[in-house]
Amino acid sequence: MIKAIESHILKMPFTRNWDKSCPRVWDKWEANGQEWVVQDLDPNDDEEALEILVEHLCNDELLCSLSRLTEDKESVEGIRKFWVPCIAQRMTLGCYTWVDGKKTLVALNLCIVMSAGDTFPNVEITGDKWKNVYYGMEYVETKRDPHKYLELDTLLHAFGLVVKREYRGYKLGAKLLAAREPLCKLLGVKGTTTVFSGPASPILAARCGFVSICEVSLRELADSGLDYPPEPNTYIKLMFKMPFKRNWDASCPRVWNKWEADGQEWVVQDLDPKDDEEALDILLAHLCTDEILCSLSKLSEDEESIEGMKKFWVPCIAQRMSLALYTCVDGKKTLVALNVCVVMSAGDTFPDVESPGSLDINLKEIKGEKWKNVFKALEYVEIKRDPHRYLEMDLLLHAFGLVVKRDYRGQRLGAKLLAAREPLSKAHEIKGTTTVFTGPASQKLAASCGFESICEASWKDLADSGLDYPHEPNKYIKLMVKRFE
C-alpha cells in the first residue's frame, strides 16, 4: 500500500535480479507502419521517463489536475523524488517505437512490488499539492487494503500510467496493463493493483481484466478534508487483477441447462469434481482416438504423448470451468460428454505444467512427439490470429477438447455444451470464447451455434510449417470465436 497500515512486521524489501536477460521484452507488434515494443524500462531512459511523467501525468491525471499540482514547484519536486526510487526498483514497463530510426520511449507504467504493510518508497511527501494527491490515493487504499482483500502478501502496485499526448489513441495503455501479467508471473507475484483516477482509465482497466474492489467519490475525498470539488458522481477506483480463480462455493456444481428427450433426463452443468478421473478417461478413450489432429498424428499409439496430454488436461480441469453433460441411465447419473474449458488472459501461460497451454510455450517441455505435433498445430493457428487481440478482450473462455461418448453421438449434445459456455461465461463476467475446431463437422456445428471463423490453416499449411500432416490443401482447422453481448 501507499502508506503502511501494518508496519510492525520486518520484511526485506523486494529486489529484482537485473541480469543479462534484462531489459526483457514482454510484447512486440507492428501497426500503422511502425514497430512497437513493451519491455522493462531501460535504465538509460530513467531521466526521460521522469520527464514524461512530469510533463504529461502531472498535467493530465485527474487528481493532479484537480490539485493543480504543476502550479507548485515544491509539489513537482516532491512527486519526482517519490518516483525516483520506484523506477530504481526496475519493475517499470516502457513502451517504445522507432522514430526516424531511433528507438523512442512513448509511454510507461511506473510499477513497484510491495508487501503488506510495506513503506517503500520511504520518501517524505512534500508540497501541499502533492500531499493532496497522495492522500487521495492513500484514502481509498486505507478504506480497502488490497493485500488483505486478495489475501496476498506481495502485489505489483502502479503509481502512474502515462502515454505521451501525440501517441494517444493507439491503445498503448492497454498494452502496458497487459504486460504486467507476464512480468508478475516471471517474478512469482500473483496479483497487481492500482488506483485508477479518471473516467476513461477504469474502463480501460476493466477491459484488461481488472476488477474494482473499492471506489471513492470526489465528494468523499472533500468531506475527508482534502481539496477536491464535492462532486458525488466522479470516482477514483481501487482495482486489481490476478490469475483467474473460480469461486467454487456451495452453489457449485451449477446447472446451465436441463431437458427431457427420448424418455431420458439430461443436464449440462459444471463438471463434478468427483468425476474428474472419469472425465480424463473419456478424453483419453474417445478424443485421443477420434479428434482429427490426434488421429492424423496417431497420438494414441504413443504412450509418452498420451501421458503428456493427460498432464495438460489435469490443471485445466482443476480450474473448475469445464462443462459436463449427464444423463440418467438405470437410475444413475452418468457422464456422457464434456468440454474442457479454461479462462485465460492475453499472453497467459496457463496451465503451467510440463506442456502448458500458451502461445509462448517452451516446446522442449512438451513430452511426446505425437502430442507435440498436435499442440504445435493448435499453436500455429492462434499465432496466426490472436483471438484476444481480434476481440479486444483480455479474458476469454478457451476450450481444449469437446468430446461425446460414441454411443451418445447424433443427438446434438455437442451443441448443448457449446451453448452452455455463454451462461457460464456471463456468470464470471467473461465476454467471449474461442476454440480451434479441427474437423468439418465440428466447424459446422460451431457456426450453427453462433461462432465465427477468424483464421484457418490447411493441412498443407501445417505440413509446410514442418509438422507431420498430409499435404491436403482443401482440409482446414479453424480458429473460431463467439462474443457474448
N, C-alpha and C positions, 0 to 999 in steps of 0.2 A: 504494500500500500504506500501511498504518498507519505503518510506520517505513521509512525509506529503506533499501533494500538496495544500490542503486547510486546514490550521490548525487554522483558526480563530473561528471555532465553538467549544465551550467547550462541551465535551461529557464525560460521565462516562465510564471508561474502562470496558470491558466485564469481568465478574467474574462468573466462573462456580460454581454451587451449588454442592459441592462434599459431598454427603451424604452416608448413609449406603448402598445404591444400587451400589456404586462405589468401585472399578473399574467395569464398565459394560462390558459385553461380547457382541460383535457385530456379530461374526461369529465363527463357530467351525466345524471341519470336521476331517475325518480320511483319510490318504493317505500314501502309502509306509510303512504300518505297524506302523504309528505314529499318535498320536493325535496332532491337531493344533488348536490354538485359536487366534482370533484377538479381542483385548479388549483395554480399556483405559490403558495407561502405568501405571503400579503400581508405586506409589511414592517410594517404596523400591528399584526400579530399575532405579531411575533417574541418579545416577552416572554411572551405567553400560551403560545406553543409551548414555550418553555423551562420554564414551569411544568408543562405537561402531561408533558414528558419527565421532569422531576424527580419529579413526583408518581406517575406510572404506570410509566414504563420502569425507573426506578431501583429500584422495589419489585418489579416483576413479571418483568423479563427474567432469564433463568436465571443467567447469570454474575454479574449484580449481586446477585441474591437470595442465591446461594450465598456470595458475598463479603461479604454483609451491608453493602453499600455505604452504605445510608441511615443506618447507625449511626455513621458517621464524617463529621462536618461538613466536614473538610478534603477528603475524597474527593468529597462532594456538590459543593462549590465547585470542585474540580478538574475534574470532568466537565462542569460548567456552563461553565467557562472554555473547555473544549475545543469545546463545541457552538457557542459564540457566533460564532467566525469561520467555522465550517461554514455556519451559517444565513446569514451575511453574504454568502456566495458566490451566494446567490439561486437555488439549484438544488433547494431543499427543496420537497416536494409536500405540500399540505394538503388534507384532506377536510372539507368544510363542509356543514352542513344548517341549516335555518331553525327556530329555537326561539322561540315567542312573537313571531314576526315579525322576529326578529333572526338575521342570518347568524352561525352559531356554528362555531368550529373544534372538530372532534371527533376528528380523527386526523391523523397526519402521518408522513412518511418523510423523515428527515434525510439528504439526498444531497449529495455534492460530486463534482466532476470532478477526477481526479488523473492525472498521468502516471507512467510507470515511474520509480522512484527518487524520487518526489515527497516532500517533507517537510511538505506542507500538511495540516492546520494546524500551524504551527510553535509549539506550545504546550507548556510544561513539564507533565509528568504529576506531579501532586501528590496526596498522600493514599494510604496503603497499600492501602486497599480498591479505589480507582480504579486503582491500579497493577496490582493482581491481575486486574482485569477487562481492562484494556488489554493486558497482557502475554499473557493468554489468547487474545485476538483476534490479537495480533501473532504468536503461536506458529504458528497454523495458516497465516497468510499467508506466513510465512517458510518454512514447510515446502513450500508450493506457491505460488509467485508467480503470481497470475492474469494479470499483464501478459505474463510470459514464456510461460505456458501458452497463452494466447489469441493471442500474437504481436500484441498491440495496445498501442501506447504510451499511449493515453488510454482511461480507463474511468470510468464513473459508479459510484462507491462509495457505500455507505449505512452510516450509523452510528446506526441506531435507527429502527425502525418501531413506532409505538405507537397504540393505539386506546383512548380513554377507556373505562373499565370499563362504564359504562352503555350504551355503543354497540357492545359486542362482540356477535358473533353475526349481524351484518348483512353479513359478507363485505367489510368496508371495507378490510381488509388486502390482499385480492386486487385491489381497485380501485386501490389505491396502487401495488402492484407492476406492474400492467398499464400504469399511466400513465408508468412510467419509459421505456417504449419510444418513444412519440411525443415525449417530452421529449428523449431522446437523438438521435432522428432529426433533429429540428429543428436541433440544435447539432452534427451530424456526429460524434457519439460512437457507436461501433459495438458497444458491449457494456456490461454492468453486472455488478457483483459485490458479494457481501455474505457476511459470516459469520453464518449462522443458528444460533442457540444453543439453541433449545428443541425438544422433540419435535414440537410442532404446526407451528412455523414452517417447517422444511424440507419438510414435507408440503405446506403451502400453496404454498411456492415451487415445488416440483416440479409442482404442478397449474397453475402460472402459466408453465411453460416453462423454469424454472431447472434446471440440471444440476449435480450435485455433482462437484467436482474434487479435494477433499481433506476428510478427516474426522479428528478427533482426539477420543479419549475423555477423560472427566474424569480417569481414571486416568493417562493420558499427561501431562496437564497437571500433576497432582500429582507425578508422577515427575520432571517438569522443575523442580520446586521451588516451584510455585505452590500456593496454599492452596485446594485443592478436594478433595472426597471422592474416594478412589481407586476410583471406580465405572467398571468396564470396559465397561458396556453403555449408557452415556449419552454422546452425542457432540455436538460442535459441528461444523458443516459449512460449508466454503467453497464457495459455489455461484455460478454465472454464468448469464447469458443474453445471447445475441446473435442477430441475424437468422439464420434457418435457412440453413445451407450444407451441401450434401451432400458427404460424403467420397467422391469418385469415385476409387476405387483400382483395383488390379489385378483385383479380383473383379467389376468392372463392365464392360459391362452385365450385370446379374444376370437370370437366368431365373426367372420366377414361376410359370409353368405351361407344360406341353407335352403334346401328344396327337397321335393319328393319326385321320383321318377322311376318307372318300371317297378313300382311296389317297394322301392327302397328309399331310405333317408340318406341324404348326402349333406356334407358340411365342409366349407372351406374355412380354415382357422389358422392361427399360429401353430407351427409345429410344436407338439407337446414334448417337453424335454425328455419325458420317459421314452419317446420314440426316436431319439437321436440315432441310436445304433441301427435300428431298423431302417431309418431313412438312408443311412450310409450303405446298408446292404442293398437297398433298392437302386440307389445310384450306381453302385458297382455292378449289379446284376443286369441292369437294363440300359442305363445311359452309356456306360463304357463300351457296350457292345453295339448299341443301335444308333447313337448320335453320329452324324456323318463324319465329322473330323476324327472322332475316336475310331470309327470303323475303318476309314481310309488309312489311318495311321497304325491300324492293327494293335491298338493300345492294350486290349485285353490279353494279348499274347506275351506281354512284358510285365512281370511281377513288380519290378522296380518302379515302372510307370504307374501301375495300379496303386502302389503304396504312396507314391508322390502325390497322386491326385486325391487320395483319401486324406492325406495330411493337409492338403489345401482346403478341403471341404470342412474339416473339423472346426477351425476357428470361424469359418463363415457361418456355420450352423449355430455356433456358440454365441453369435451376436443376437440371436433370437428374433431375426426378421424373416426367417423362412416361412413360406406358406405351405400348408398341407391340406390335402383333400382326403376326407374319411367317408366311409360308408358303413352301414351296419350289416354285417354278414353273420347269420346264425346267432343273432343277439349280441354280437361282439363288434365293437367299433374297430374298423380295420383301416390302416393307412394304405391308400391305393395310388396316390400321386403326390408330387411335391415340386416346389420351385425354390431353389436355394437362392436367397436374396441377401444382399448386404448393403448398408448405407456407406457411401464413400464420398469424400471430398475431392476436389480437383487436386491432382498430384498425390493422392493418398497411396500409401504402401500397404494398406490392409488387404488381406490378412498377412501379418508379419510372421510368416513361417518359412520353412525351407523353400517353399515355392509360392511366394506371396503374389497376390493379385494386384499388380501395379504396372504402370506403363514404363517406369524407370527401374524395373526389376533387374537384379543381377542374375542373368540367366544361368550362370555357373551353379547357382544354388538349386536349380530345378533337377530333381532326381528322376531319371528315366528318359531315354531318348524319345520314346513314343509320346509321353506326356509333354515333353519339351516341344515336339512337333505340333501338338495341338495348341499348347499355350501360346507359342510364337505366332500361330495363325490368328488367334484372337487378338493378340497384341498388335499385329500388323494393321488390322483394320481400324483399331482405336487410335493408333498413332497417326494414321492417315487422316482421321477426322475425330478430334477430341470432343466427345458429347457434352462435357461441361462447358467448353468454350462455345460450342454451337448453340446450346440452350441458354447460355449466360447464367448458369446456376452452379453454385459451389457444391451443394449437396444433391446427390442423385441416388435413387434406388437401383443398384446394379443387380443382375441375376447371372448366376453361373451354373445353370442346369435346371431344365424343366423336364420332368420325366413322369410318364404314366405307365403303370404296370401293364404288360402286354395284354392280359386278359380283360382289361378295363378300357382299352382303346376304342375309338369310334363313337364315343359319347360326348365329345367336345368338352372333356374335363380340363384340357389344357386352356381352353378359352375361359373357363371359370377361374382358374388360377391367375391368368393374366389380368382379368377384370378385378380380382381382389387386390392387386397391387395398388389400385387407386385409393380405396378407403384406408388401407394400411399406411400408405404414404401420407395422406392428408392428416391422419391421426398424429403424425410426427412432423408435420409442417414441412414435408418434402414435396416439391412441386414438379418432379419429373422422374422418369425411369428410363433405363437403357439396357439393351441386351444385344449381343451378336447372335443373330439367328442364322443357323448354318445350312438348313435344308429348305427346299421349295415349299414343303407342306407347312413347316413352322413359320416361314416368312409370310405365306398366305394367311395363316391363322392370325399372326400378329397384326397384319394390315387390316383384317376384319375386326380386330379389337381396338383400332384407332392408332396403331403405331405407324410412324413414317420412317422410310429409309433415308439415312443421311450419308451413307457411304457403303460401297460394296467392293469386293475383291473377288476376282475369278480364281478358280483353282489354278489356272495358268499363272496368274499374278503371284500366287503363293509359291508355286514351283519355281518361277523365275527369280523369286527372292531367296532361293536356296533351300526351301522346305520340301519335304517328301510327299508331294501330292501329284496326281495325274495332270498332264498339260491339257486341261479341258478349259477352253475359253468361254463356254456358254453355261457354266455352272458357278454359282456365286455363294459367298457368305455375305450377310448384310448386317451392318450396324444400324439398329433401329431405335427410335426414341418415342416417348409419349409425354406430352405436357399434361399436367392436371391443373385445371382452372380453379 
